Amino acid sequence: MKRFLFLSLAAFTALAEAQTAQQRAALARITAEGLRGHVSFLASDLLEGRGTPSRGLDIAAEYIAAQFRRAGLDAAGPGGYFQLAAVKLPQGQEATGKNVAAVLRGSSPELRDTYVVVSAHYDHLGMLPAGEGDRIFNGANDDASGVAAVLEMAEAMRPMSPPPRRSILFLLFFGEESGFVGSRYYLEHPLVPLEKTVADLNLEQLGRTDENGRELRRVIRLTGAHFSNVESLVAQAAQWTGVRLEIPKENSFYFRFSDNFPFAQKGIPAHTLAVAFTYPDYHAVTDHWEKLDYENMAIVTRTAALAAMLLADHTEVPKWNRKNPELEKALTSIPGR
C-alpha cells in the first residue's frame, strides 16, 4: 500500500492546510449530483449517440455552451464558444463540427497569457443503422463522463477570487471517435497561441470503476505519466484528495487512447486522466448513464480539478522527460524539443 494511506490525522490536516481556501471551496462545489445531471442528458437517447456529424452532436454542443454561459465563463474565440471546423473523416464524409471552448482568465499579470488546457471529447459512435432493440451508442462513460467533469470543474473554478495564476482553457472536442479530427483541427487552428499553452489535462472514462473484475474506487490513472513532470503535480493532487494515482504499465494508451496525443505531437506536455480503460460496456449500446458511480466520479473529478489548479498556479512551465526512450521514439518529429 502507498504510504499516504497511513497518514496520521495531524499529517492529513497539514496536507489539507497546504491547499488554499479558494482551492478547497472550488473542490467542494464539485458534486455527484451535478455530474449525474450532465451525464444523464448527454448520454440520453434524445442525442442518438452523438455521432460525427449528427443532430445529437449539435445538441450536445449547444448544451455545453449553455453551461459555460450559466457559469459566466468567457468565450475563448472570436466565434463565441464555438469553433466551427470543416474536416475530412477517415471514411473520406467531409463533415462540419464544433469544438466548444471557454476560458477562465488567470490572475497573474505575468502568467495570465499562458494557458493550461482541460479537455474531453463530447462525441460518440452514433447509432446502428438497423436492427431490433437498442441501437443507440449512448456513450455515458465514453465520454459524457469526461465532459461532465470539465463542466463541473469550470463551474467550480469560476467563483475563485483570485483565480489561478495562469488562464485555464476548457475545451470540448467533436470527432475523437473519428480519429481525433476535432482536436487535430484545433491544433492547426488554435484559439490561444500554442507557444503559450503549457499543458493539456484530458479527461476520459471517469465514471466506471469495474475493469476486468477489479474494482477501481478512489483510483485514477495518468497515461504517459513518466513522459513529463506533470506527473508530480497530479500525484500531489491525488494525495491531497485521498486518491491513489496508478501508472499504466504499458504506454500504448498514451498514443492511441484519447485527444492528449495530438497536443503531444505539437510539443505540449499532455496526458489523459481516466479510471477504467476497459469496462464491460466499452463501445457498446449498453454504456448507459445509470451504470456510472457518481460518488466516486466526484472524488476523481476533484483530483483532476486540483491538478489543473496546481498546474495553473505553478510558475515553472511543465517539461518533457527527454531521457525516456519511449517518448523520444514517439516524438522525435517535434521540432526544438
C-alpha positions as CSV (number, residue, x, y, z in Angstrom):
1,M,0.0,0.0,0.0
2,K,1.0,3.6,-0.6
3,R,2.4,5.5,2.3
4,F,-0.2,8.2,2.3
5,L,-2.9,5.6,3.3
6,F,-1.3,5.5,6.7
7,L,-1.0,9.3,7.3
8,S,-1.8,10.3,10.9
9,L,-4.7,12.8,11.4
10,A,-2.1,15.6,12.1
11,A,-0.3,14.8,8.9
12,F,-3.5,14.7,6.9
13,T,-4.6,18.0,8.4
14,A,-1.2,19.5,7.4
15,L,-1.7,18.3,3.9
16,A,-5.2,19.8,3.7
17,E,-4.0,23.1,5.0
18,A,-1.4,23.2,2.2
19,Q,-4.3,23.8,-0.1
20,T,-5.6,27.4,-0.3
21,A,-9.1,28.2,1.0
22,Q,-10.1,29.1,-2.6
23,Q,-9.0,25.6,-3.8
24,R,-10.9,23.9,-1.1
25,A,-14.0,25.9,-1.8
26,A,-13.8,25.1,-5.5
27,L,-13.4,21.3,-4.9
28,A,-16.4,21.4,-2.6
29,R,-18.6,22.7,-5.4
30,I,-17.9,19.6,-7.5
31,T,-20.8,17.2,-6.7
32,A,-22.1,13.8,-7.7
33,E,-25.5,15.3,-8.3
34,G,-24.1,17.8,-10.8
35,L,-22.1,15.2,-12.6
36,R,-25.1,12.9,-12.8
37,G,-27.2,15.7,-14.2
38,H,-24.8,16.4,-17.1
39,V,-24.2,12.7,-18.0
40,S,-27.9,11.8,-17.9
41,F,-28.6,14.4,-20.5
42,L,-25.6,14.0,-22.7
43,A,-26.0,10.2,-22.8
44,S,-29.8,10.2,-23.2
45,D,-31.5,8.6,-26.2
46,L,-32.5,12.1,-27.4
47,L,-28.9,12.7,-28.5
48,E,-28.8,9.5,-30.5
49,G,-25.2,8.6,-29.7
50,R,-23.7,12.0,-30.6
51,G,-22.1,10.7,-33.9
52,T,-19.9,12.9,-36.0
53,P,-21.8,14.6,-37.7
54,S,-25.3,14.4,-36.3
55,R,-28.2,16.4,-34.9
56,G,-27.4,14.9,-31.5
57,L,-23.9,16.1,-31.6
58,D,-25.1,19.6,-32.3
59,I,-27.5,19.5,-29.4
60,A,-24.6,18.4,-27.1
61,A,-22.5,21.3,-28.3
62,E,-25.4,23.7,-27.5
63,Y,-25.8,22.2,-24.1
64,I,-22.1,22.6,-23.3
65,A,-22.1,26.2,-24.4
66,A,-25.2,26.9,-22.3
67,Q,-23.4,25.5,-19.2
68,F,-20.4,27.8,-19.9
69,R,-22.8,30.8,-20.2
70,R,-24.5,29.9,-17.0
71,A,-21.2,29.7,-15.2
72,G,-20.2,33.1,-16.5
73,L,-17.1,32.0,-18.3
74,D,-15.6,34.0,-21.2
75,A,-15.9,32.6,-24.7
76,A,-12.5,31.6,-25.9
77,G,-12.6,32.6,-29.6
78,P,-13.9,35.2,-31.9
79,G,-16.9,33.0,-32.8
80,G,-18.1,32.8,-29.3
81,Y,-18.0,29.4,-27.6
82,F,-18.0,27.5,-30.9
83,Q,-15.0,26.8,-33.1
84,L,-16.5,25.7,-36.4
85,A,-14.4,23.1,-38.2
86,A,-14.6,21.5,-41.7
87,V,-12.8,18.2,-41.5
88,K,-12.4,15.0,-43.6
89,L,-13.4,11.8,-41.8
90,P,-11.5,8.6,-42.1
91,Q,-14.1,7.1,-44.5
92,G,-13.4,10.0,-46.8
93,Q,-17.9,12.2,-45.0
94,E,-16.3,15.8,-45.3
95,A,-18.1,17.0,-42.2
96,T,-18.6,20.1,-40.2
97,G,-18.3,20.0,-36.4
98,K,-17.9,22.3,-33.5
99,N,-15.3,22.4,-30.8
100,V,-16.6,24.2,-27.7
101,A,-14.3,26.4,-25.7
102,A,-14.4,28.8,-22.7
103,V,-11.7,30.4,-20.7
104,L,-11.1,31.3,-17.0
105,R,-8.8,34.2,-17.1
106,G,-5.7,34.0,-14.9
107,S,-4.9,36.4,-12.1
108,S,-1.2,36.9,-12.6
109,P,-0.1,39.8,-14.9
110,E,3.0,37.8,-15.8
111,L,1.3,34.4,-16.4
112,R,-2.4,35.1,-17.4
113,D,-1.5,35.0,-21.1
114,T,-0.3,31.4,-20.7
115,Y,-2.8,28.5,-20.6
116,V,-3.5,25.1,-19.1
117,V,-6.0,23.2,-21.3
118,V,-8.6,20.9,-19.6
119,S,-10.2,18.9,-22.3
120,A,-12.5,16.0,-23.2
121,H,-14.5,14.8,-26.2
122,Y,-18.2,15.0,-26.4
123,D,-18.9,12.8,-29.5
124,H,-19.5,9.1,-29.5
125,L,-20.5,6.4,-32.1
126,G,-24.0,7.4,-33.1
127,M,-26.5,4.7,-33.9
128,L,-26.6,1.3,-35.6
129,P,-28.2,1.7,-39.0
130,A,-30.8,-1.0,-38.5
131,G,-31.8,-3.9,-36.2
132,E,-34.0,-4.8,-33.4
133,G,-33.8,-3.4,-29.8
134,D,-31.4,-0.8,-28.6
135,R,-29.4,0.8,-31.5
136,I,-28.0,3.8,-29.7
137,F,-24.4,4.1,-28.5
138,N,-25.2,6.4,-25.6
139,G,-21.5,6.8,-24.6
140,A,-22.2,7.6,-20.9
141,N,-18.7,6.7,-19.7
142,D,-17.0,7.3,-23.1
143,D,-17.0,10.2,-22.8
144,A,-20.0,12.0,-21.4
145,S,-18.3,11.4,-18.1
146,G,-15.2,13.4,-19.1
147,V,-17.4,16.3,-20.5
148,A,-19.4,16.4,-17.3
149,A,-16.2,16.6,-15.3
150,V,-14.9,19.5,-17.4
151,L,-18.3,21.3,-16.9
152,E,-18.3,20.8,-13.2
153,M,-14.6,21.9,-12.9
154,A,-15.4,25.0,-15.0
155,E,-18.4,26.0,-12.8
156,A,-16.5,25.2,-9.6
157,M,-13.5,27.3,-10.5
158,R,-15.3,30.4,-11.9
159,P,-16.1,31.9,-8.4
160,M,-12.5,31.7,-7.3
161,S,-11.1,35.0,-6.1
162,P,-8.4,35.3,-7.1
163,P,-8.4,32.6,-9.8
164,P,-5.3,30.6,-10.6
165,R,-2.3,32.5,-11.9
166,R,-2.4,31.1,-15.5
167,S,-5.6,31.0,-17.6
168,I,-7.4,27.7,-17.9
169,L,-8.9,26.8,-21.3
170,F,-11.9,24.4,-21.0
171,L,-12.0,22.7,-24.4
172,L,-14.5,20.1,-25.6
173,F,-13.8,18.3,-28.9
174,F,-16.0,16.6,-31.5
175,G,-14.8,13.8,-33.6
176,E,-12.5,11.9,-31.2
177,E,-14.0,8.6,-32.2
178,S,-13.4,9.5,-35.9
179,G,-9.6,9.8,-35.4
180,F,-9.1,12.9,-33.2
181,V,-10.4,15.1,-36.0
182,G,-11.7,17.8,-33.6
183,S,-8.5,18.1,-31.6
184,R,-6.3,17.9,-34.7
185,Y,-8.3,20.7,-36.2
186,Y,-7.9,22.8,-33.0
187,L,-4.1,22.3,-33.0
188,E,-3.9,23.5,-36.6
189,H,-6.2,26.5,-35.8
190,P,-5.6,27.2,-32.1
191,L,-7.7,29.7,-30.2
192,V,-4.8,30.6,-28.0
193,P,-1.1,30.5,-29.0
194,L,0.4,27.0,-28.8
195,E,3.6,28.5,-27.6
196,K,1.7,29.9,-24.6
197,T,-0.1,26.6,-24.0
198,V,1.9,24.9,-21.2
199,A,0.0,21.6,-20.7
200,D,-3.2,19.7,-21.5
201,L,-5.1,17.5,-19.0
202,N,-7.5,15.4,-20.9
203,L,-10.4,13.6,-19.2
204,E,-11.7,10.2,-20.3
205,Q,-13.9,7.5,-18.8
206,L,-14.1,8.7,-15.2
207,G,-17.4,7.1,-14.2
208,R,-17.0,3.3,-14.4
209,T,-15.0,1.6,-11.7
210,D,-15.3,-2.0,-13.0
211,E,-12.4,-3.3,-15.1
212,N,-11.8,-7.0,-15.7
213,G,-13.3,-8.0,-12.4
214,R,-11.3,-5.3,-10.5
215,E,-12.9,-2.5,-8.5
216,L,-11.3,0.8,-9.1
217,R,-12.8,3.1,-6.4
218,R,-10.6,6.0,-5.4
219,V,-8.1,5.2,-8.2
220,I,-7.1,7.5,-11.0
221,R,-4.8,6.6,-13.9
222,L,-2.4,9.0,-15.8
223,T,-1.3,8.0,-19.3
224,G,2.3,8.6,-20.2
225,A,3.0,9.6,-16.6
226,H,6.8,9.3,-16.8
227,F,6.9,11.3,-20.1
228,S,6.8,14.7,-18.3
229,N,7.0,16.3,-14.9
230,V,3.2,16.9,-14.9
231,E,3.1,13.6,-13.0
232,S,4.4,15.2,-9.8
233,L,1.6,17.7,-9.6
234,V,-1.1,15.1,-10.4
235,A,0.5,12.9,-7.7
236,Q,0.3,15.8,-5.2
237,A,-3.4,16.4,-6.1
238,A,-4.2,12.7,-5.7
239,Q,-2.5,12.6,-2.3
240,W,-4.5,15.7,-1.1
241,T,-7.8,14.3,-2.2
242,G,-7.2,10.8,-0.9
243,V,-7.0,9.1,-4.3
244,R,-4.4,6.5,-5.4
245,L,-2.6,7.5,-8.6
246,E,-1.9,4.4,-10.7
247,I,0.5,4.5,-13.6
248,P,-0.3,2.1,-16.5
249,K,2.4,-0.5,-17.1
250,E,2.3,-0.1,-20.9
251,N,2.3,3.2,-22.8
252,S,0.1,2.4,-25.7
253,F,-2.8,4.1,-24.0
254,Y,-0.9,7.4,-24.2
255,F,-0.6,7.2,-28.0
256,R,-4.0,5.8,-29.0
257,F,-6.4,6.4,-26.2
258,S,-7.6,10.0,-26.5
259,D,-7.1,13.6,-27.5
260,N,-4.0,14.2,-25.5
261,F,-1.8,12.8,-28.2
262,P,-2.3,15.5,-30.9
263,F,-1.2,18.0,-28.2
264,A,1.9,16.0,-27.6
265,Q,2.7,15.9,-31.3
266,K,2.8,19.7,-31.2
267,G,5.3,19.6,-28.3
268,I,2.9,20.3,-25.5
269,P,3.1,18.1,-22.4
270,A,-0.3,16.4,-22.5
271,H,-1.8,13.4,-20.6
272,T,-5.2,11.7,-20.1
273,L,-6.7,11.1,-16.7
274,A,-9.0,8.1,-16.6
275,V,-10.4,5.4,-14.2
276,A,-11.2,2.3,-16.2
277,F,-9.6,1.9,-19.6
278,T,-11.7,-1.1,-20.4
279,Y,-15.1,-2.0,-18.9
280,P,-17.9,-4.4,-19.8
281,D,-19.9,-1.8,-21.9
282,Y,-17.0,-0.2,-23.7
283,H,-18.2,0.9,-27.2
284,A,-21.4,-0.9,-26.6
285,V,-25.0,0.2,-26.8
286,T,-25.3,-0.6,-23.1
287,D,-23.0,2.2,-21.9
288,H,-25.8,3.9,-20.1
289,W,-25.7,6.8,-17.5
290,E,-27.3,4.7,-14.7
291,K,-24.2,2.5,-14.6
292,L,-21.8,5.2,-13.5
293,D,-20.5,5.5,-9.9
294,Y,-21.1,9.3,-9.4
295,E,-19.9,9.5,-5.9
296,N,-16.5,8.1,-6.9
297,M,-16.6,10.2,-10.1
298,A,-16.9,13.3,-7.9
299,I,-13.8,12.3,-5.9
300,V,-11.7,11.7,-9.0
301,T,-13.0,14.9,-10.7
302,R,-11.9,16.9,-7.6
303,T,-8.4,15.3,-8.1
304,A,-8.4,16.4,-11.8
305,A,-9.6,19.9,-10.8
306,L,-6.9,20.3,-8.1
307,A,-4.2,19.0,-10.6
308,A,-5.4,21.7,-13.1
309,M,-5.3,24.4,-10.4
310,L,-1.8,23.3,-9.3
311,L,-0.6,23.4,-12.9
312,A,-2.1,26.8,-13.4
313,D,-0.5,28.2,-10.3
314,H,2.9,26.7,-10.9
315,T,5.4,29.3,-12.1
316,E,7.6,26.8,-13.9
317,V,6.5,25.5,-17.4
318,P,6.0,21.7,-17.5
319,K,8.7,19.9,-19.3
320,W,9.1,16.6,-21.1
321,N,11.3,13.9,-19.7
322,R,13.6,13.7,-22.6
323,K,15.5,10.8,-21.1
324,N,12.6,8.5,-21.5
325,P,13.4,6.3,-24.6
326,E,9.8,5.5,-25.5
327,L,8.8,9.2,-25.5
328,E,11.8,10.1,-27.6
329,K,11.0,7.4,-30.1
330,A,7.4,8.6,-30.5
331,L,8.0,12.3,-30.5
332,T,11.3,12.7,-32.5
333,S,9.5,14.7,-35.1
334,I,8.7,17.6,-32.7
335,P,11.0,20.5,-33.7
336,G,13.1,22.0,-31.0
337,R,12.1,19.5,-28.3
